[in-house]
Amino acid sequence: MLICDTAGRLHNKKYLMDELLKIKKVIDRELPDCAKEILIVLDATTGQNAISQVKAFKETVDLTGIVLTKLDGTAKGGVVLGIVSENNIPVKFIGVGEQIDDMEIFNSEEFVNAII
């Protein structure tokens, strides 16, 4: 599993995106027959900037899912609806707190019901 953390605005740094691509190529070369996940970690409070982050990462590596952190309130994370529909990338996990036990498998029905 390759996780792309967007906290440092990596998508604006071409040389770091090139390094990410190199890492993916090494993983593909060394583990050609293994199932792989490439997840982008998005801060739920990022807002519209998350759209450009996903676009940049998707152009560099084939994203298979989203991890949405800081989703400890229903008013946060609304931008993910547009990201998922535009890019056809599912949300796999959500972080609802600061501890490792606060990471949960994403349930779309619960998310939609919380927004409504």
RATAHU-V823722 format. One record per residue. D_FIRST is the distance of its C-alpha to the first C-alpha in Angstrom with 1 decimal. Layout:
{{D_FIRST} {D_FIRST}}
//
This chain:
{{0.0} {3.8} {6.3} {9.8} {12.5} {15.8} {18.2} {19.7} {20.3} {18.2} {19.0} {22.6} {21.9} {21.8} {21.3} {18.1} {16.8} {17.8} {15.9} {12.7} {13.7} {14.5} {11.2} {9.7} {12.8} {12.6} {9.3} {11.0} {14.2} {13.2} {11.2} {13.0} {13.4} {10.1} {8.6} {5.6} {4.8} {5.8} {7.4} {10.6} {12.3} {16.0} {19.0} {21.2} {24.2} {23.3} {25.3} {26.0} {24.2} {20.8} {22.0} {22.3} {18.9} {17.1} {19.5} {18.8} {15.0} {15.4} {17.9} {15.7} {12.4} {12.1} {10.7} {10.0} {10.7} {12.2} {12.3} {16.0} {17.4} {21.1} {22.0} {24.9} {27.6} {28.3} {29.5} {26.1} {23.3} {25.7} {24.3} {21.2} {23.6} {24.4} {20.9} {19.9} {23.1} {23.2} {19.7} {19.0} {15.6} {15.4} {15.0} {12.6} {13.4} {16.3} {17.5} {21.2} {22.1} {21.4} {20.4} {17.2} {19.2} {19.6} {16.2} {16.9} {15.8} {17.4} {20.7} {22.2} {25.7} {25.8} {24.7} {27.4} {30.0} {29.4} {30.0} {33.1}}
//
